[in-house]
């Protein structure tokens, strides 16, 4: 949770679900919260960083979910779902997808869908439901039981309403408008009308910044690789100048060629590091010119930097004692990736997981990875998925197999080590609450070394079906 100074005291500005369950809430004094919960951990609030992140999330929403997205307040977004919810299956499925995305980011979110922005804002913050769907025209009934604070009115109006005994929006709607205007002013009636659909509430949508691009319309159609290459050089010179002006560098470039018959040809490249080196980018794009089918000719070419990053100074790795500098492999990686494909070049990194197939992930060639712990020996090659073995002769529950058959060949075990017991990740998957694997390192008569496991502990059928699987091979 985070805290900030309000007058002469420190108050809570954000509270996690666990702290909320203990009775803490936003606006509570820090001293009171510490008296209720011993050992409370807090961090200073950073409104500027929160606003910057919300702005980035709004741009993402405008690019991926709906073209009309806007910031509603320091903790929320407006999303206009008109004409886009069917692309996700329905409004409910779209909301569920957005919530899953926020959960992956580590945030708890709530979504409300209504015919008015005011009703959606009120339901999202005060209904208590992760997803609140309100049919168009039913806003009055949906928000009637909510507190009047859901109307986004100021503290002065809230204090006046409390003195009058008004607690819910429904009670406010039932009162005559004339006395309400005299006591609370026109702002309360405006908020009420906006929530009920009697008054419009415009939003200021976020307009994602257009990616840098260069465009050339040709006087005559072109079709030969030499001429296409020359136009590409001109486009790169224009694009690099635009990137330099904005202090950006490209990570992904796309060349779009419009043919005279209306068709469009597209080739794209990516770079391991941000770059605006025209010569290097030209080499990468030139490797794919042969994929362009000009047809009866190309009348326009457009080069777009679809993904850009700020170009920051890079440290120069050099030995001051006179040794050679470490080589920069990024250009070589870019050429190999362009030729072989993005999935052909990667590194492996360790992931904290007891389950072997979940303990390794692919990372980019230049990304910093994590080495496997030395006290956990693992085979050089893991099979994905593990392959079942049959004709296994083994003594339960703890003895390794004496022989087994894999891919039609019988293997007689000469040496074995194990078992290494690995339990399922019950905190992630309910189906693995009692799952057990017993792993063995074995060597057959020919000297081949394998890593195999038995599902279950060899005693209780609930831990596994006691089938045998080969998961990897040592070098």
C-alpha positions as CSV (number, residue, x, y, z in Angstrom):
1,X,0.0,0.0,0.0
2,X,1.1,3.6,-0.5
3,X,0.9,6.7,1.7
4,X,1.1,10.5,1.2
5,X,0.8,13.6,3.4
6,X,-2.6,15.2,3.8
7,X,-2.3,18.3,5.9
8,X,-0.5,17.4,9.2
9,X,-1.0,13.6,8.9
10,X,0.0,10.7,6.6
11,X,-2.9,8.8,5.0
12,X,-3.3,5.7,2.9
13,X,-3.7,6.3,-0.8
14,X,-3.8,2.7,-2.1
15,X,-4.7,-0.5,-0.3
16,X,-4.2,-4.1,-1.4
17,X,-7.0,-6.6,-1.1
18,X,-5.4,-8.4,1.9
19,X,-5.1,-5.1,3.8
20,X,-8.7,-4.2,2.9
21,X,-9.8,-7.5,4.3
22,X,-8.2,-6.4,7.6
23,X,-10.3,-3.3,7.8
24,X,-7.9,-0.8,6.2
25,X,-9.2,1.6,3.5
26,X,-8.1,4.6,1.4
27,X,-8.0,7.8,3.4
28,X,-7.3,6.2,6.7
29,X,-4.6,7.8,8.8
30,X,-1.4,5.8,8.9
31,X,-1.2,5.9,12.7
32,X,-4.6,4.3,12.9
33,X,-3.7,1.7,10.3
34,X,-0.5,0.8,12.1
35,X,-2.5,0.4,15.3
36,X,-4.8,-2.1,13.6
37,X,-2.2,-4.1,11.8
38,X,1.3,-4.7,13.3
39,X,4.3,-4.6,10.9
40,X,2.4,-2.7,8.2
41,X,4.6,-2.2,5.1
42,X,4.0,1.0,3.2
43,X,5.6,2.9,0.3
44,X,5.5,6.6,-0.6
45,X,2.9,7.4,-3.3
46,X,4.2,8.4,-6.7
47,X,1.3,10.1,-8.5
48,X,3.4,11.1,-11.4
49,X,4.5,7.5,-12.1
50,X,0.9,6.3,-11.6
51,X,-0.4,8.9,-14.1
52,X,2.4,7.9,-16.6
53,X,1.5,4.2,-16.4
54,X,-2.2,4.9,-16.7
55,X,-1.5,7.0,-19.8
56,X,0.5,4.1,-21.3
57,X,-2.3,1.7,-20.5
58,X,-4.8,4.1,-22.2
59,X,-2.7,4.1,-25.3
60,X,-2.6,0.3,-25.2
61,X,-6.4,0.1,-24.8
62,X,-6.8,2.5,-27.8
63,X,-4.6,0.3,-29.9
64,X,-5.9,-3.1,-28.8
65,X,-9.4,-2.9,-27.4
66,X,-11.3,0.2,-28.7
67,X,-10.3,3.3,-30.7
68,X,-12.2,5.5,-28.2
69,X,-10.4,5.2,-24.8
70,X,-9.9,8.0,-22.3
71,X,-8.6,8.6,-18.8
72,X,-11.5,9.0,-16.4
73,X,-9.7,9.8,-13.2
74,X,-6.3,9.0,-11.6
75,X,-7.4,5.3,-11.2
76,X,-9.5,4.5,-14.2
77,X,-10.2,4.5,-17.9
78,X,-13.2,5.1,-20.1
79,X,-13.6,2.5,-22.8
80,X,-16.3,3.0,-25.5
81,X,-17.4,-0.5,-26.5
82,X,-19.8,0.6,-29.2
83,X,-19.1,-1.5,-32.3
84,X,-16.2,-3.5,-30.9
85,X,-17.5,-5.9,-28.2
86,X,-18.7,-8.4,-30.8
87,X,-15.0,-8.8,-31.9
88,X,-14.3,-10.4,-28.6
89,X,-17.5,-12.5,-28.5
90,X,-19.6,-10.4,-26.2
91,X,-19.4,-7.6,-23.7
92,X,-18.9,-10.2,-20.9
93,X,-16.1,-12.0,-22.7
94,X,-14.4,-8.7,-23.5
95,X,-14.5,-7.7,-19.9
96,X,-13.2,-11.1,-18.8
97,X,-10.3,-10.7,-21.2
98,X,-9.4,-7.3,-19.9
99,X,-9.5,-8.5,-16.3
100,X,-7.2,-11.4,-17.2
101,X,-4.8,-8.9,-18.8
102,X,-4.8,-6.7,-15.7
103,X,-4.2,-9.7,-13.5
104,X,-1.1,-10.7,-15.5
105,X,0.2,-7.1,-14.8
106,X,-0.4,-7.7,-11.1
107,X,-3.4,-5.3,-10.7
108,X,-6.9,-5.9,-9.3
109,X,-9.4,-4.3,-11.6
110,X,-13.2,-3.9,-11.8
111,X,-15.2,-3.2,-15.0
112,X,-18.8,-1.9,-15.4
113,X,-20.6,-1.6,-18.7
114,X,-23.6,0.8,-18.9
115,X,-25.3,3.1,-21.4
116,X,-23.9,6.2,-19.7
117,X,-20.4,7.0,-18.5
118,X,-21.7,8.2,-15.1
119,X,-23.5,4.9,-14.4
120,X,-20.5,2.9,-15.6
121,X,-18.2,4.9,-13.3
122,X,-20.5,4.5,-10.3
123,X,-21.0,0.7,-10.8
124,X,-17.3,0.0,-11.3
125,X,-16.3,1.7,-8.1
126,X,-19.3,1.0,-5.8
127,X,-21.1,-2.1,-6.9
128,X,-18.5,-4.4,-5.4
129,X,-18.5,-6.8,-8.4
130,X,-15.6,-7.5,-10.6
131,X,-17.8,-7.2,-13.7
132,X,-21.1,-5.3,-13.6
133,X,-23.3,-5.3,-16.7
134,X,-26.2,-2.9,-17.0
135,X,-28.6,-3.0,-19.9
136,X,-29.1,0.3,-21.7
137,X,-32.0,2.2,-20.2
138,X,-31.7,0.4,-16.8
139,X,-29.2,2.8,-15.3
140,X,-31.7,4.3,-12.8
141,X,-32.5,0.9,-11.3
142,X,-28.8,-0.3,-11.4
143,X,-27.4,2.7,-9.4
144,X,-30.4,3.4,-7.1
145,X,-28.8,1.5,-4.1
146,X,-25.4,3.0,-4.5
147,X,-24.2,5.8,-2.2
148,X,-24.4,9.4,-3.5
149,X,-20.6,9.6,-3.5
150,X,-20.8,7.4,-6.7
151,X,-22.0,10.5,-8.6
152,X,-18.6,12.2,-8.4
153,X,-19.8,15.2,-6.4
154,X,-17.6,17.3,-4.1
155,X,-17.1,16.9,-0.4
156,X,-19.2,19.9,0.4
157,X,-22.3,18.5,-1.4
158,X,-21.7,15.1,0.3
159,X,-21.6,16.8,3.8
160,X,-24.9,18.6,3.0
161,X,-26.5,15.3,1.9
162,X,-25.5,13.6,5.1
163,X,-27.0,16.3,7.2
164,X,-30.2,15.9,5.3
165,X,-30.2,12.1,5.7
166,X,-29.8,11.3,2.0
167,X,-27.6,8.2,1.6
168,X,-28.4,6.6,-1.7
169,X,-28.8,7.8,-5.3
170,X,-32.4,6.4,-5.4
171,X,-33.4,8.7,-2.5
172,X,-31.9,11.6,-4.4
173,X,-33.8,10.7,-7.6
174,X,-37.1,10.6,-5.8
175,X,-36.7,14.2,-4.5
176,X,-38.0,17.3,-6.4
177,X,-35.3,18.9,-8.6
178,X,-36.1,22.5,-7.5
179,X,-35.0,22.1,-3.8
180,X,-32.0,20.0,-4.9
181,X,-30.7,22.8,-7.1
182,X,-31.1,25.4,-4.3
183,X,-29.4,23.3,-1.7
184,X,-26.7,21.5,-3.8
185,X,-26.2,23.7,-6.8
186,X,-26.5,22.8,-10.5
187,X,-23.4,20.5,-10.4
188,X,-25.1,17.8,-8.5
189,X,-28.1,17.8,-10.9
190,X,-25.6,17.7,-13.9
191,X,-23.9,14.6,-12.5
192,X,-27.2,12.9,-11.8
193,X,-28.5,13.6,-15.3
194,X,-25.3,12.3,-16.8
195,X,-25.6,9.1,-14.9
196,X,-29.2,8.6,-15.9
197,X,-28.7,9.6,-19.5
198,X,-30.5,12.9,-19.4
199,X,-27.4,14.9,-20.2
200,X,-24.4,14.0,-22.4
201,X,-20.9,13.7,-21.0
202,X,-18.2,14.0,-23.7
203,X,-14.9,12.2,-23.2
204,X,-11.5,13.3,-24.5
205,X,-10.2,10.1,-26.3
206,X,-6.6,9.2,-26.3
207,X,-5.1,9.4,-29.8
208,X,-2.2,7.0,-30.1
209,X,0.8,8.7,-31.7
210,X,1.3,7.7,-35.3
211,X,4.5,5.7,-35.9
212,X,7.2,7.5,-37.9
213,X,7.0,6.7,-41.6
214,X,8.2,7.7,-45.0
215,X,6.1,7.6,-48.2
216,X,7.1,7.9,-51.9
217,X,4.5,7.9,-54.7
218,X,6.2,7.0,-58.0
219,X,5.7,8.7,-61.3
220,X,5.8,5.4,-63.1
221,X,5.3,1.9,-61.8
222,X,8.5,0.0,-61.0
223,X,9.1,-3.8,-60.9
224,X,12.8,-4.6,-60.9
225,X,14.7,-5.4,-57.7
226,X,17.3,-2.8,-58.5
227,X,14.8,0.1,-58.7
228,X,12.9,-1.2,-55.6
229,X,16.3,-1.2,-53.8
230,X,17.0,2.4,-54.8
231,X,13.6,3.6,-53.7
232,X,14.2,1.7,-50.4
233,X,17.4,3.6,-49.8
234,X,15.6,7.0,-50.3
235,X,12.8,5.9,-47.9
236,X,15.4,4.9,-45.3
237,X,17.1,8.3,-45.6
238,X,13.8,10.1,-45.0
239,X,12.8,7.8,-42.1
240,X,16.2,8.0,-40.3
241,X,16.0,11.8,-40.5
242,X,12.5,11.7,-38.9
243,X,13.7,9.3,-36.2
244,X,16.7,11.5,-35.4
245,X,14.4,14.5,-35.0
246,X,12.3,12.7,-32.5
247,X,15.2,11.0,-30.6
248,X,13.9,7.5,-31.5
249,X,15.3,4.3,-33.0
250,X,13.5,1.5,-34.7
251,X,13.0,-2.0,-33.4
252,X,10.5,-3.1,-36.1
253,X,10.3,-1.8,-39.7
254,X,7.7,-2.7,-42.3
255,X,7.9,-1.9,-46.1
256,X,4.5,-1.6,-47.8
257,X,4.4,-1.7,-51.6
258,X,1.2,-0.7,-53.3
259,X,0.7,-2.2,-56.7
260,X,-1.2,-0.7,-59.7
261,X,-3.9,-3.4,-59.3
262,X,-4.6,-2.3,-55.7
263,X,-2.8,-5.2,-54.0
264,X,-0.2,-4.6,-51.3
265,X,3.0,-6.4,-50.6
266,X,4.5,-6.3,-47.2
267,X,7.9,-7.3,-45.8
268,X,9.1,-6.6,-42.2
269,X,12.3,-6.9,-40.2
270,X,13.1,-6.6,-36.5
271,X,16.3,-5.6,-34.6
272,X,17.8,-7.0,-31.4
273,X,18.5,-3.4,-30.3
274,X,17.1,0.0,-31.2
275,X,18.8,1.2,-34.3
276,X,18.7,4.0,-36.9
277,X,21.8,2.9,-38.8
278,X,20.6,3.3,-42.3
279,X,23.2,0.9,-43.8
280,X,22.4,-1.9,-41.3
281,X,18.6,-1.5,-41.8
282,X,19.0,-1.5,-45.6
283,X,21.0,-4.7,-45.4
284,X,18.2,-6.4,-43.5
285,X,15.4,-5.2,-45.8
286,X,17.4,-5.9,-48.9
287,X,17.5,-9.6,-47.9
288,X,13.7,-9.7,-48.3
289,X,13.3,-7.8,-51.5
290,X,13.1,-11.1,-53.4
291,X,9.9,-11.8,-51.5
292,X,8.1,-8.9,-53.1
293,X,5.9,-9.7,-56.1
294,X,5.5,-6.5,-58.1
295,X,2.9,-7.8,-60.5
296,X,2.2,-5.2,-63.2
297,X,4.2,-2.6,-61.2
298,X,4.5,-0.8,-57.8
299,X,3.2,2.7,-57.7
300,X,3.8,3.7,-54.1
301,X,6.2,2.5,-51.3
302,X,5.8,3.3,-47.6
303,X,8.3,2.5,-44.9
304,X,6.9,2.4,-41.3
305,X,8.7,2.2,-38.0
306,X,6.0,0.1,-36.3
307,X,7.9,-0.2,-33.1
308,X,10.2,2.5,-31.8
309,X,12.2,3.1,-28.6
310,X,14.2,5.9,-27.2
311,X,17.8,5.7,-28.4
312,X,19.9,6.0,-25.2
313,X,23.7,6.0,-24.9
314,X,25.2,2.5,-24.7
315,X,28.3,1.8,-22.6
316,X,31.3,0.9,-24.6
317,X,32.9,-2.3,-23.3
318,X,36.6,-1.8,-23.6
319,X,39.6,-2.9,-21.6
320,X,41.6,0.2,-20.7
321,X,44.7,-2.0,-20.3
322,X,44.9,-2.3,-24.1
323,X,42.9,-5.5,-24.7
324,X,40.3,-5.8,-27.4
325,X,36.8,-4.6,-26.9
326,X,33.9,-7.1,-26.6
327,X,32.3,-7.7,-30.0
328,X,28.8,-6.3,-30.6
329,X,26.8,-9.3,-31.8
330,X,23.5,-7.4,-32.5
331,X,24.1,-6.9,-36.2
332,X,25.0,-10.6,-36.7
333,X,21.9,-11.6,-34.7
334,X,19.7,-9.3,-36.8
335,X,21.0,-10.9,-40.1
336,X,20.5,-14.4,-38.8
337,X,17.0,-13.6,-37.5
338,X,16.0,-12.0,-40.8
339,X,17.3,-15.0,-42.8
340,X,16.1,-17.8,-40.5
341,X,13.1,-16.3,-38.7
342,X,12.6,-14.9,-35.2
343,X,11.9,-18.3,-33.6
344,X,15.1,-19.8,-34.9
345,X,17.4,-17.8,-32.6
346,X,17.0,-17.7,-28.9
347,X,18.5,-18.4,-25.5
348,X,17.3,-20.4,-22.6
349,X,16.7,-19.0,-19.2
350,X,15.9,-20.5,-15.8
351,X,12.4,-20.0,-14.3
352,X,11.7,-20.6,-10.7
353,X,9.6,-23.8,-10.9
354,X,9.9,-27.3,-9.6
355,X,8.2,-28.8,-12.6
356,X,11.0,-29.3,-15.2
357,X,9.0,-28.3,-18.3
358,X,8.0,-25.0,-16.7
359,X,11.5,-24.2,-15.4
360,X,12.9,-23.1,-18.8
361,X,11.8,-20.4,-21.1
362,X,12.9,-18.9,-24.3
363,X,14.4,-15.4,-24.3
364,X,15.8,-13.0,-26.9
365,X,19.4,-13.6,-27.9
366,X,20.6,-10.4,-26.1
367,X,18.3,-10.6,-23.1
368,X,19.9,-11.3,-19.7
369,X,19.0,-14.8,-18.6
370,X,19.2,-16.7,-15.4
371,X,21.5,-19.7,-15.1
372,X,20.3,-23.0,-13.8
373,X,21.2,-23.7,-10.2
374,X,24.3,-26.0,-10.1
375,X,22.9,-28.3,-7.4
376,X,19.9,-29.2,-9.6
377,X,21.3,-31.4,-12.3
378,X,19.2,-31.5,-15.4
379,X,19.6,-33.2,-18.8
380,X,20.9,-31.3,-21.8
381,X,17.8,-32.2,-23.8
382,X,14.3,-32.2,-22.5
383,X,11.5,-33.8,-24.5
384,X,8.4,-31.7,-24.9
385,X,6.1,-33.3,-24.1
386,X,7.5,-36.3,-22.2
387,X,7.2,-39.6,-24.0
388,X,5.6,-42.6,-22.4
389,X,7.7,-45.8,-22.0
390,X,6.3,-49.3,-21.6
391,X,7.3,-52.8,-20.6
392,X,8.8,-51.3,-17.4
393,X,10.1,-53.7,-14.8
394,X,10.6,-51.9,-11.4
395,X,10.0,-52.6,-7.8
396,X,7.6,-50.1,-6.1
397,X,7.6,-47.7,-4.4
398,X,11.3,-46.4,-4.5
399,X,13.3,-48.6,-6.8
400,X,14.4,-47.5,-10.3
401,X,13.4,-49.5,-13.4
402,X,15.5,-52.6,-14.3
403,X,14.4,-52.4,-18.0
404,X,12.0,-50.4,-20.2
405,X,11.0,-50.1,-23.8
406,X,11.2,-46.7,-25.6
407,X,10.4,-46.1,-29.3
408,X,10.3,-49.8,-29.9
409,X,13.7,-50.6,-28.4
410,X,14.3,-52.4,-25.1
411,X,16.8,-50.8,-22.7
412,X,18.4,-52.7,-19.9
413,X,19.5,-50.5,-17.0
414,X,23.0,-50.8,-15.7
415,X,23.2,-47.9,-13.2
416,X,20.6,-45.7,-11.7
417,X,20.2,-42.8,-9.2
418,X,17.1,-41.6,-7.5
419,X,14.4,-41.0,-6.8
420,X,14.1,-37.2,-6.8
421,X,10.6,-36.4,-5.8
422,X,8.9,-33.4,-7.4
423,X,5.4,-32.3,-6.2
424,X,2.9,-30.5,-8.3
425,X,2.4,-26.8,-8.1
426,X,-0.8,-26.9,-6.1
427,X,-0.7,-23.1,-5.5
428,X,-1.1,-22.6,-9.2
429,X,-3.2,-25.5,-10.4
430,X,-5.8,-27.2,-8.3
431,X,-5.4,-30.5,-10.2
432,X,-1.9,-30.8,-8.9
433,X,-2.7,-30.6,-5.2
434,X,-1.7,-34.3,-4.7
435,X,0.4,-34.9,-7.9
436,X,3.8,-36.4,-7.4
437,X,6.6,-37.4,-9.8
438,X,9.6,-39.6,-8.9
439,X,12.6,-38.9,-11.2
440,X,15.5,-41.3,-11.9
441,X,18.8,-40.8,-13.7
442,X,19.6,-44.1,-15.4
443,X,22.3,-45.5,-17.7
444,X,21.7,-48.5,-20.0
445,X,24.1,-51.1,-21.2
446,X,25.2,-49.0,-24.2
447,X,26.2,-46.1,-22.0
448,X,23.1,-43.9,-22.9
449,X,21.9,-41.9,-20.0
450,X,18.2,-41.0,-19.6
451,X,16.0,-39.0,-17.2
452,X,12.7,-40.6,-16.6
453,X,9.9,-40.4,-14.0
454,X,7.0,-42.3,-12.6
455,X,3.7,-40.5,-12.0
456,X,2.7,-41.1,-8.4
457,X,4.5,-42.1,-5.2
458,X,4.1,-45.8,-6.0
459,X,1.6,-46.3,-3.2
460,X,-1.3,-43.9,-3.3
461,X,-3.2,-43.8,-6.7
462,X,-4.4,-40.3,-6.0
463,X,-0.8,-39.0,-6.5
464,X,-0.7,-40.4,-10.1
465,X,-1.5,-43.4,-12.2
466,X,2.1,-44.9,-11.7
467,X,2.8,-44.8,-15.4
468,X,6.4,-44.2,-16.6
469,X,7.6,-41.4,-18.8
470,X,11.0,-40.4,-20.4
471,X,11.6,-36.7,-20.0
472,X,15.1,-36.1,-21.2
473,X,18.5,-37.4,-22.2
474,X,21.9,-36.5,-20.8
475,X,24.8,-35.6,-23.1
